[in-house]
Amino acid sequence: MNDLQTAHEQFEEEDIVFELASVLSAVAGHKRGRVAYDYNAAEKAREYIHYSLDSQITLDDLALVSGREKWSLSRDFRALYGTSPYRYLTMRRLSFVKHYLIQGYSLSYASVSAGFNDQSHMTNHFKKAFGLTPTQWLSRFKKN
């Protein structure tokens, strides 16, 4: 397994752990008091994602650049942007894939250039997000 794939899987696992912890806390009846979200830290993380799409990114990286502990950052990011840092990263990468495909690049080039491990990995995410394979999506896009 390459470093990019390992980092991506770690990020995905941390996202799942956060979701599970949140659900378990809610089921257990733990109530949170009013939480002050750190917009500046979340924005630094978001900007880092935008400028590093083709690099491996982990939640630890985002915590480091934002100056916020990773679980607090994840909570703040979700509250302020409506999605997890991992999902945000994935959707930004998929946006770039769409852009590359519209420009006529191959699926493999679009996948790697957008920061995915390989074409198969990107296709799985694409289909999960949009309900179509990239080829199906591009075909429909060209018809319109």
Backbone as a ProteinNet text record, in pm:
[ID]
protein_1_A
[PRIMARY]
MNDLQTAHEQFEEEDIVFELASVLSAVAGHKRGRVAYDYNAAEKAREYIHYSLDSQITLDDLALVSGREKWSLSRDFRALYGTSPYRYLTMRRLSFVKHYLIQGYSLSYASVSAGFNDQSHMTNHFKKAFGLTPTQWLSRFKKN
[TERTIARY]
85.1	0	89.7	58.1	142.3	104.6	192.2	172.3	43.7	10.7	-110	-233.6	-235.9	-350.5	-361.1	-249.8	-249.9	-301.1	-253.7	-297.9	-446.6	-492.7	-633.5	-720.5	-679.5	-757	-757.3	-644.4	-638.9	-736.6	-741.2	-831.6	-976.2	-1007.2	-1142.3	-1178.6	-1086.2	-1111	-1135	-1056.5	-1075.2	-1210.7	-1256.2	-1388	-1496.3	-1481.8	-1578.4	-1575.7	-1457.3	-1445.3	-1517.8	-1499.5	-1566.6	-1717.8	-1767.8	-1912.6	-1965.1	-1894.4	-1936.2	-1937.1	-1833.6	-1827	-1941.3	-1974	-2083.9	-2217.4	-2240.1	-2365.6	-2375.2	-2267.1	-2268	-2291.6	-2233	-2253.2	-2399.4	-2459.2	-2600	-2690.7	-2663.7	-2745	-2733.6	-2614.7	-2592.7	-2657.4	-2709.1	-2778.2	-2688	-2563.5	-2473.3	-2514.7	-2534.2	-2572.4	-2453.3	-2429.6	-2322.6	-2378.8	-2299.5	-2336.1	-2309.3	-2325.7	-2298.2	-2149.9	-2123.1	-1985.9	-1945.5	-1829	-1775.5	-1687.5	-1725.5	-1649.7	-1537.2	-1428	-1311.4	-1313.3	-1375.4	-1387	-1250.3	-1159	-1027.2	-953	-960.1	-893.2	-958.3	-1090.5	-1161.7	-1130.9	-1122.5	-1092.6	-949.5	-855.4	-717.9	-713.1	-788	-792.6	-855.3	-962.1	-1029.6	-936.8	-867.1	-772.6	-660.1	-611.3	-505.6	-554.4	-677.5	-735.2	-734.6	-777.6	-783.4	-645.8	-544.9	-411.7	-331.8	-384.5	-308.8	-386.2	-481.5	-567.4	-490.4	-378.8	-305.4	-203.6	-204.5	-112.9	-188.6	-114.1	-180	-209.9	-329.8	-373.6	-432	-392.2	-448.9	-514.2	-593.3	-653.9	-545.3	-437.5	-324.4	-262.4	-252.5	-200.4	-289.2	-419	-513.1	-505.7	-489.6	-475.7	-349.4	-243.2	-116.5	-126.4	-183.3	-190.9	-293.1	-393.3	-497.9	-466.8	-374.9	-344.1	-451.3	-531.5	-643.5	-627.9	-665.4	-664.2	-756.9	-718.8	-788.1	-935.9	-974	-1115.7	-1198.7	-1141.7	-1210.7	-1222.4	-1116.5	-1118.7	-1225.8	-1233.6	-1332.6	-1474.1	-1498.2	-1629.4	-1660	-1562	-1581.1	-1606.3	-1528.1	-1540.2	-1679.9	-1728.1	-1861.6	-1969.4	-1954.1	-2054.2	-2055.1	-1938.6	-1927.2	-1946.1	-1909.3	-1918.1	-2018.6	-2081.5	-2188.2	-2142.9	-2014.3	-1961.4	-1827.5	-1782.7	-1654.6	-1538.4	-1420.9	-1304.6	-1276.3	-1292.7	-1268.7	-1365.7	-1492.5	-1592.9	-1570.1	-1534.3	-1505.8	-1390.5	-1283.3	-1168.3	-1209.6	-1285.2	-1328.6	-1413.1	-1505.8	-1592.1	-1513.8	-1415	-1331.5	-1253.9	-1201	-1127.2	-1219.1	-1340.4	-1434.9	-1471	-1477.3	-1501.4	-1389.6	-1266.1	-1154.2	-1159.1	-1200.5	-1214.6	-1313.1	-1427.9	-1525.7	-1463.6	-1391.4	-1326.5	-1230.6	-1147.3	-1051.8	-1123.3	-1230.3	-1303.9	-1367.1	-1423.8	-1483	-1376	-1255.1	-1144.6	-1088.2	-1138.3	-1096	-984.7	-944.2	-839.1	-893.1	-804.5	-843.6	-885.6	-957.7	-999.9	-879.3	-778.5	-661.8	-587.6	-571.9	-505.9	-587.7	-717.8	-805.3	-799.2	-798.2	-795.7	-669.9	-556.6	-429.5	-406.6	-440.9	-421.3	-507	-622.7	-711.3	-675.6	-579	-533.3	-583.9	-650.5	-695	-581.6	-587.5	-483	-475.4	-592.3	-598.5	-739.9	-758.8	-887.9	-1000	-973.5	-1075.1	-1123.2	-1028.4	-1060.4	-1147.8	-1109.4	-1187.7	-1327.4	-1335.4	-1464.5	-1559.2	-1507.5	-1591.4	-1648.1	-1564.7	-1611.3	-1708.7	-1679.6	-1763.9	-1903.8	-1909.9	-2040.2	-2116.9	-2045.6	-2109.5	-2166.6	-2094.7	-2136.3	-2245	-2236.8	-2325.5	-2420	-2404.5	-2493.8	-2465.7	-2357.6	-2317.9	-2167.2	-2122.1	-1977.8	-1932	-1804	-1756.1	-1789.3	-1779.9	-1811.4	-1958.8	-2046	-2189.7	-2217.7	-2156.5	-2176.4	-2131.3	-2012.5	-1959.1	-2049.1	-2100.4	-2190.8	-2315.7	-2372.6	-2491.4	-2456.5	-2339.4	-2297.8	-2285.2	-2228.1	-2208	-2340	-2440.5	-2573	-2639.6	-2608.6	-2668.3	-2582.4
-117.7	0	124	223.2	342.4	440.6	540.1	636.3	716.1	753.5	830.9	751.5	624.5	540	522.5	502.2	484.9	610.6	727.2	853.1	874.9	845.9	863.9	771.2	647.2	552.6	592.6	643.9	690.1	805	898.2	1012.7	964.2	869.8	814.3	743.5	666.7	596.7	695.1	802.1	901.9	969.9	990	1048	954.4	826.6	727.3	720.6	726.3	723.2	842.9	960.8	1080	1064.4	1016	994.2	896.8	786.9	685.5	742.4	815.7	875.3	973.9	1050.8	1147.2	1077	971.3	895.9	829.4	766.2	700.2	800.3	916.1	1019.9	1063.9	1081.3	1121.9	1013.1	887.8	775.5	761.2	790.1	780.6	896.3	993.8	1105.1	1217.1	1215.4	1324.4	1451.1	1553.4	1680.9	1775	1838.4	1936.9	2072.4	2145.8	2284	2362.9	2488.6	2573.7	2563.6	2541.4	2523.7	2643.8	2698.1	2806.6	2743.3	2761.1	2703.3	2797.2	2739.4	2816.5	2830.9	2939	2961.8	2976.4	3048	3070.2	2939.3	2850.1	2719.6	2638.8	2637.2	2562.5	2620.9	2752.1	2816.1	2786.6	2783.7	2747.4	2605	2516.1	2377.1	2370	2444.4	2445.1	2499	2605.4	2662.3	2564.1	2496.3	2397.1	2286.4	2243	2141.5	2193.1	2315.8	2372.7	2379.1	2412.5	2428.9	2299.1	2192.5	2066.9	1947.7	1971.2	1863.4	1745.5	1772.4	1664.2	1599.2	1636.4	1580.6	1490.7	1410.6	1334.2	1429.3	1420.4	1506.6	1417.2	1442.1	1369.1	1469	1417.9	1503.1	1563	1488.4	1542.5	1662.6	1656.2	1770.1	1892.6	1870.3	1982.3	2040.5	1953.8	2001.3	2085.8	2041.8	2114.1	2252.5	2260.9	2391.1	2483.8	2426.2	2509.1	2548.2	2474.8	2502.3	2452.6	2359.9	2307.8	2157.3	2102.3	1958.2	1893.4	1777	1723.2	1693.4	1646.5	1614	1741.4	1842.3	1971.5	2036.9	2027.3	2081.7	2011.9	1881.9	1806.4	1850	1866.5	1912.8	2052.8	2142.7	2280.3	2284.9	2208.8	2206.5	2160	2055.3	2002.8	2106.5	2172.1	2271	2392.2	2433.8	2556	2535.4	2416.8	2392.1	2283.9	2223.7	2127.6	1990.4	1963.8	1833.1	1811.4	1688.5	1657.7	1702.7	1722.1	1757.1	1651.1	1525.7	1417.8	1426	1443.7	1451.8	1577.7	1686.3	1810.7	1788.4	1725.8	1695.8	1608.6	1504.3	1413.5	1486.2	1569	1640.5	1744.2	1809.1	1903	1826.5	1711.9	1631.4	1586.4	1547.6	1506.1	1623	1742.2	1860.5	1878.4	1856	1865.8	1755.1	1636.3	1527.3	1569	1623.6	1669.6	1772.7	1865.2	1969.1	1906.6	1815	1749.4	1670.6	1601.9	1522.9	1612.8	1723.3	1819.3	1872.1	1888.3	1938.6	1831.2	1707.6	1601.4	1511.6	1526.4	1440	1300.5	1203.3	1064.8	1048.2	941.1	911.4	891.7	821.8	796.1	926.1	1012.9	1141.2	1225.4	1233.3	1311.9	1260.4	1129.8	1068.1	1106	1081.6	1106.5	1255.8	1336.4	1481.3	1543.3	1484.7	1536.9	1483.3	1393.6	1346.4	1209.7	1139.1	1003.8	905.2	791.9	690.4	634.4	611	554.2	573.5	531.8	550.4	474.3	354.5	272.8	338.3	388	455.8	578	656.6	774.9	735.8	633.8	591.3	547.6	478.1	437.2	558.5	656.7	779	856.8	863.7	936.6	875.9	745.8	678.6	692.3	684.1	700.7	841.9	941.3	1080.6	1121.3	1074.2	1124.3	1020.2	894.2	790.1	745.7	794.8	759.9	736.9	656.5	646.9	775.3	805.7	925.6	924.5	809	798.9	828.2	773.8	800.9	949.8	1007.2	1149.1	1234.8	1204.6	1282.8	1271.4	1153.1	1132.7	1219.3	1222.9	1306.2	1454.1	1488.7	1628.8	1677	1594	1631.8	1644.2	1567.5	1575.5	1709.6	1764.5	1893	2002.6
0	0	0	-82.9	-88.9	22.5	42	150.3	133.7	8.5	-17.4	20.9	-17.2	16.1	166.5	234.2	379.3	448.2	406.8	466.7	443.2	321	288.9	374	386.9	467.1	614.6	663.6	801.7	823.4	729.4	737.7	738.1	650	642.9	773.1	829.3	955.5	1070	1075.1	1180.4	1167.6	1045.2	1021.6	1075.9	1052.2	1100.3	1252.6	1311.6	1457.8	1518.8	1459.9	1511.6	1503.7	1389.7	1373.4	1477.8	1497.3	1594	1735.7	1770.6	1904.2	1926.1	1824.9	1835	1855.1	1779.2	1791.2	1927.5	1971.8	2102.7	2215	2204	2304.4	2309.1	2192.3	2186.1	2240.4	2205.6	2253.2	2404.8	2457.1	2601.5	2677	2603.2	2666.6	2713	2669	2706.1	2632.9	2709.7	2649.6	2658.7	2548.3	2545.7	2579.7	2652.8	2676.5	2549.6	2557.1	2440.7	2405.2	2279.9	2234.3	2149.5	2178.3	2096.6	1989.5	1866	1755.1	1715.5	1672.5	1631.9	1479.8	1432.2	1288.9	1223	1285.9	1225.9	1203.9	1300.1	1285.6	1173.9	1169.7	1065.6	927.6	918	789.9	745.4	839.1	804.1	749.6	811.3	764.7	625.7	604.6	474.9	365.7	395.4	298.1	268.3	370.5	350.3	256.2	274.1	185.6	41.8	21.4	-114	-180.4	-104	-161.7	-166.8	-109.7	-101.7	-155	-243.8	-292.7	-350	-416.2	-480.3	-386.8	-261.2	-161.3	-65.1	6.3	110.7	226.8	277.3	386.9	495.1	617.3	730.6	825.5	914.3	1016.2	1104.9	1126.6	1202.9	1132	998.6	920.8	941.6	932.7	948.2	1088.8	1186.8	1324.6	1339.1	1277.1	1285.7	1221.6	1102.6	1034.8	1098.9	1164.3	1224.9	1368.8	1432	1571.7	1667.4	1621.7	1701.3	1713.9	1827.1	1849	1747	1692.7	1575.2	1597.3	1714.8	1735.5	1751.2	1816.1	1826.8	1690.1	1612.1	1477.1	1394.1	1403.7	1327.3	1366	1494.9	1542.8	1490.1	1500.6	1454.8	1303.6	1229.1	1083.4	1044.2	1106.8	1077	1107.4	1219.9	1260.1	1167.4	1124.4	1044.7	894.9	844.1	699.6	662.5	761.5	734	688.4	697.4	657.6	726.7	725.5	789.1	701	759.5	677.8	570.7	604.5	508.6	390.6	419.8	313.9	228.2	293.5	221.8	123.6	170.7	86.5	-31.9	-5.9	-111.2	-215.3	-171.9	-265.8	-346.6	-286.9	-362.9	-470.6	-432.7	-530.1	-643.6	-610.3	-714.1	-805.7	-752.5	-836.3	-937.7	-893.9	-986.7	-1090.8	-1051.2	-1148	-1256.5	-1216.9	-1315.6	-1410.4	-1354.3	-1435.1	-1536.4	-1490.8	-1580.9	-1690	-1653.8	-1753.1	-1858.7	-1816.5	-1910.6	-2006	-1954.3	-2036.9	-2130.6	-2117.6	-2208.7	-2159.4	-2034.2	-1980.2	-1952.6	-1946.4	-1919.3	-1773.4	-1747	-1609.7	-1518.4	-1568	-1483	-1452	-1551	-1527.1	-1429.1	-1450.6	-1362.9	-1220	-1205.1	-1071.7	-994.6	-1055.7	-988.3	-968.2	-1067.8	-1057.3	-948.2	-923.2	-819.4	-680.5	-672.1	-541.9	-500.1	-589.7	-556.7	-581.1	-511.7	-524.6	-665.8	-724.1	-857.8	-912.8	-1035.6	-1101.8	-1032	-988.7	-922.5	-793	-717	-590.8	-616	-717	-751.1	-799.1	-884.4	-938.6	-827.6	-729.2	-615.2	-542.4	-517.8	-451.2	-539.4	-667.4	-761.3	-764.6	-778.2	-785.7	-654.9	-544.4	-413.3	-397.4	-446.2	-431.1	-529.1	-653.9	-758.4	-817.4	-778.9	-828.4	-970.8	-1028.1	-1164.4	-1167.1	-1260.3	-1279.9	-1349.1	-1344.7	-1414.4	-1563.8	-1627.1	-1769.4	-1795.3	-1711.9	-1725.7	-1704.7	-1603.4	-1574.3	-1692.7	-1745.9	-1856.8	-1979.6	-2003.8	-2116.7	-2102.3	-1984.3	-1960	-1965.2	-1916.1	-1919.8	-2063.6	-2148.9	-2289.8	-2364.5	-2323.7	-2388.2	-2359.4	-2242.6	-2204.9	-2256.2
[MASK]
++++++++++++++++++++++++++++++++++++++++++++++++++++++++++++++++++++++++++++++++++++++++++++++++++++++++++++++++++++++++++++++++++++++++++++++++

